[in-house]
Amino acid sequence: MKAAHLAKSITFVFAVMAGLQSARAEPVRGVVELFTSQGCSSCPPADRYLAELAKDESLVVLSWPVDYWDYIGWKDTFASPAFTARQKAYASARRDDQVYTPQAVIDGVTHAVGNDRDRVQDALDGQRKTLSCEMTLADRDGKIAIDVAPKGNASGSATLWLLRVLRTANVAIGRGENKGRSITYTNVVREAIPLGQWTGGAAHFEASRPKLAEGEALVALLQTGTPAKPGPILAAAKD
């Protein structure tokens, strides 16, 4: 009886562990990129909405602070010309020249005003097949291991990007349109590193783990196109 009881207990433990592992490994169903600026008075509602979306484990959300509003009185402390270039590259790829803040880009395909909840949700719901691969990101012996698994017959080519992001940051704005406000930003991109090319099928990638500052984390994106003309995002993962 004791042996049978022990066997049942072990089976139960493994079942619980498998359930916890499954919960942690929930596939990402969408990616929301917010182009924002500390100098933009229209951006705080979108920044707050992005923080809400970040609570959904099935989403990857990113803040890309742009620098083209710096001239109006406040230099964004996180902005980069490279982030502005990414936003403009999206507009060029879409051929609509729509560059503004706050702008949300969903799955690398659709754009919407960053705090337009209905349009963002509609885009997430309507683009379920855009993310045509599943991807996992893990830390193995000090290295980053990323595995890509296509869903069904998904194929093509894409670049694997590793992003270093600051999970959350509160900034007190001293000048400009948001003078006197304290604004919280979520998953602020600090660096984007190309790791390699995916050419279809199941694939495994390894890289040295970047040095992370306090409060930073990693996000992986598998995206078609080029930096000058980014295309749909096929997969995403976060640690």
C-alpha positions as CSV (number, residue, x, y, z in Angstrom):
1,M,0.0,0.0,0.0
2,K,2.8,2.4,0.9
3,A,4.5,1.8,-2.5
4,A,1.3,2.3,-4.4
5,H,0.6,5.5,-2.4
6,L,4.2,6.7,-3.2
7,A,3.7,6.0,-6.9
8,K,0.5,7.9,-7.0
9,S,2.1,10.8,-5.2
10,I,5.0,10.9,-7.6
11,T,2.6,10.8,-10.5
12,F,0.7,13.7,-9.0
13,V,3.8,15.8,-8.6
14,F,4.9,15.2,-12.2
15,A,1.4,16.1,-13.4
16,V,1.5,19.4,-11.4
17,M,5.0,20.2,-12.7
18,A,3.9,19.5,-16.3
19,G,0.9,21.8,-15.8
20,L,3.1,24.6,-14.4
21,Q,5.6,24.1,-17.3
22,S,2.7,24.3,-19.8
23,A,1.4,27.5,-18.2
24,R,4.8,29.1,-18.4
25,A,5.2,28.0,-22.0
26,E,2.0,29.6,-23.3
27,P,2.5,30.4,-27.0
28,V,2.7,34.1,-27.9
29,R,-0.3,35.1,-30.0
30,G,0.6,38.7,-30.8
31,V,3.2,41.4,-30.7
32,V,2.4,45.1,-30.0
33,E,5.2,47.7,-30.6
34,L,4.5,51.2,-29.4
35,F,6.3,54.1,-30.9
36,T,6.2,56.7,-28.2
37,S,8.0,59.8,-26.8
38,Q,8.4,61.5,-23.5
39,G,7.9,64.8,-25.3
40,C,4.4,63.8,-26.7
41,S,1.4,65.0,-24.7
42,S,-0.8,62.4,-26.5
43,C,1.4,59.4,-25.5
44,P,0.7,58.8,-21.8
45,P,-2.7,57.1,-22.4
46,A,-1.0,54.7,-24.9
47,D,1.9,54.1,-22.5
48,R,-0.7,53.1,-19.8
49,Y,-2.5,50.9,-22.2
50,L,0.7,49.1,-23.1
51,A,1.3,48.4,-19.5
52,E,-2.1,46.8,-19.3
53,L,-1.4,44.7,-22.4
54,A,1.9,43.5,-20.8
55,K,-0.1,41.7,-18.1
56,D,-1.4,39.3,-20.8
57,E,1.2,36.5,-20.9
58,S,0.2,35.6,-24.5
59,L,1.4,39.0,-25.8
60,V,4.8,40.5,-26.3
61,V,4.7,44.3,-25.9
62,L,7.6,46.7,-26.7
63,S,8.2,50.4,-26.3
64,W,10.3,52.1,-29.0
65,P,11.0,55.7,-27.9
66,V,11.5,58.0,-30.9
67,D,13.6,61.1,-31.0
68,Y,11.8,63.5,-33.4
69,W,10.0,65.4,-30.7
70,D,13.1,66.2,-28.8
71,Y,13.3,69.7,-30.3
72,I,10.1,70.9,-28.6
73,G,11.7,71.2,-25.1
74,W,12.5,67.8,-23.7
75,K,15.0,65.2,-24.8
76,D,13.6,61.7,-24.4
77,T,15.9,59.9,-22.1
78,F,15.4,56.5,-23.9
79,A,15.0,57.6,-27.5
80,S,17.3,56.5,-30.3
81,P,17.5,57.5,-34.0
82,A,17.5,53.7,-34.7
83,F,14.0,53.5,-33.2
84,T,12.8,56.4,-35.3
85,A,14.3,54.7,-38.3
86,R,12.4,51.5,-37.5
87,Q,9.1,53.3,-37.4
88,K,9.8,55.1,-40.7
89,A,10.8,51.8,-42.2
90,Y,7.5,50.2,-41.2
91,A,5.7,53.1,-42.9
92,S,7.8,52.7,-46.0
93,A,7.1,49.0,-46.1
94,R,3.4,49.6,-45.8
95,R,3.6,52.4,-48.4
96,D,1.4,54.7,-46.3
97,D,3.9,57.2,-44.9
98,Q,2.0,57.1,-41.6
99,V,4.5,58.1,-38.9
100,Y,3.1,59.5,-35.7
101,T,3.0,59.1,-31.9
102,P,1.6,57.2,-30.2
103,Q,1.6,54.6,-32.9
104,A,1.1,50.9,-32.3
105,V,2.3,48.3,-34.8
106,I,0.7,44.9,-34.4
107,D,2.6,41.8,-35.6
108,G,4.7,44.0,-37.9
109,V,1.7,44.4,-40.2
110,T,-1.1,46.7,-39.0
111,H,-0.8,50.1,-37.3
112,A,-3.2,52.0,-35.0
113,V,-3.3,54.9,-32.6
114,G,-1.6,53.5,-29.6
115,N,-4.5,54.1,-27.2
116,D,-7.2,53.0,-29.6
117,R,-8.1,49.9,-27.7
118,D,-10.7,48.7,-30.2
119,R,-8.4,48.9,-33.2
120,V,-5.5,47.3,-31.4
121,Q,-7.6,44.4,-30.1
122,D,-9.3,44.0,-33.6
123,A,-5.8,43.7,-35.1
124,L,-4.7,41.2,-32.6
125,D,-7.8,39.1,-33.1
126,G,-7.8,39.4,-36.9
127,Q,-4.1,38.4,-37.4
128,R,-4.1,35.1,-35.7
129,K,-2.2,33.5,-38.6
130,T,0.6,36.1,-38.8
131,L,2.6,34.4,-36.1
132,S,3.1,31.2,-38.0
133,C,5.9,29.8,-35.8
134,E,6.3,29.0,-32.2
135,M,9.5,30.0,-30.4
136,T,11.0,29.4,-27.0
137,L,13.8,31.3,-25.3
138,A,15.8,29.7,-22.4
139,D,19.0,30.3,-20.5
140,R,21.2,27.2,-20.7
141,D,24.6,27.2,-19.0
142,G,25.0,30.9,-19.4
143,K,23.9,30.9,-23.0
144,I,20.7,31.9,-24.7
145,A,19.0,29.0,-26.5
146,I,16.2,29.8,-28.9
147,D,14.2,27.1,-30.7
148,V,11.8,27.8,-33.6
149,A,9.1,25.4,-34.6
150,P,6.8,26.2,-37.6
151,K,3.1,25.7,-37.3
152,G,1.8,23.5,-40.1
153,N,3.6,24.1,-43.4
154,A,5.0,27.6,-42.5
155,S,8.1,28.4,-44.4
156,G,10.2,31.3,-45.7
157,S,13.1,33.3,-44.3
158,A,13.4,35.7,-41.5
159,T,15.9,37.4,-39.1
160,L,16.1,36.3,-35.5
161,W,16.5,39.3,-33.2
162,L,17.4,39.4,-29.5
163,L,16.1,42.5,-27.8
164,R,17.3,43.8,-24.4
165,V,14.4,45.6,-22.8
166,L,13.9,47.5,-19.5
167,R,10.8,46.0,-18.0
168,T,9.5,49.2,-16.4
169,A,10.8,52.7,-15.9
170,N,9.3,55.8,-14.3
171,V,10.4,59.1,-15.7
172,A,9.8,62.6,-14.3
173,I,9.5,65.0,-17.2
174,G,11.0,68.3,-16.5
175,R,10.2,70.3,-19.7
176,G,8.1,70.2,-22.8
177,E,4.5,69.1,-23.4
178,N,4.6,66.7,-20.4
179,K,6.3,69.0,-18.0
180,G,5.6,68.1,-14.4
181,R,4.3,64.6,-15.2
182,S,5.7,61.3,-14.0
183,I,5.2,58.6,-16.7
184,T,5.8,54.9,-16.5
185,Y,7.1,53.0,-19.6
186,T,7.0,49.3,-20.2
187,N,9.5,47.0,-21.9
188,V,11.6,49.8,-23.3
189,V,13.9,48.5,-26.0
190,R,17.5,49.3,-25.2
191,E,19.3,47.2,-27.8
192,A,18.4,45.0,-30.8
193,I,20.9,42.3,-31.7
194,P,20.6,40.2,-34.9
195,L,21.4,36.6,-34.1
196,G,21.0,34.8,-37.4
197,Q,18.8,33.8,-40.3
198,W,15.9,31.4,-40.2
199,T,15.4,29.7,-43.5
200,G,12.4,27.5,-42.7
201,G,11.8,24.3,-40.7
202,A,12.6,23.6,-37.1
203,A,15.8,25.5,-36.0
204,H,18.0,25.9,-33.0
205,F,20.0,29.0,-32.2
206,E,22.5,29.7,-29.4
207,A,24.3,32.9,-28.4
208,S,26.2,34.3,-25.5
209,R,23.8,35.9,-22.9
210,P,24.0,39.7,-23.1
211,K,24.9,41.5,-19.9
212,L,21.7,42.8,-18.5
213,A,21.4,45.9,-16.3
214,E,19.1,45.8,-13.3
215,G,15.4,45.5,-14.3
216,E,16.2,44.3,-17.8
217,A,15.0,41.2,-19.6
218,L,15.2,39.6,-23.1
219,V,12.8,39.3,-25.9
220,A,13.3,37.4,-29.2
221,L,11.6,38.3,-32.4
222,L,11.6,36.3,-35.7
223,Q,10.8,38.9,-38.4
224,T,10.7,38.8,-42.1
225,G,12.1,41.6,-44.3
226,T,15.1,43.8,-43.6
227,P,15.8,46.7,-41.2
228,A,15.0,49.0,-44.1
229,K,11.8,47.2,-44.9
230,P,10.5,45.1,-42.0
231,G,7.8,42.6,-42.7
232,P,5.5,40.4,-40.6
233,I,6.7,39.0,-37.3
234,L,6.5,35.2,-37.5
235,A,7.2,34.4,-33.8
236,A,8.2,36.0,-30.5
237,A,9.3,34.8,-27.1
238,K,10.3,36.4,-23.8
239,D,12.2,35.2,-20.7
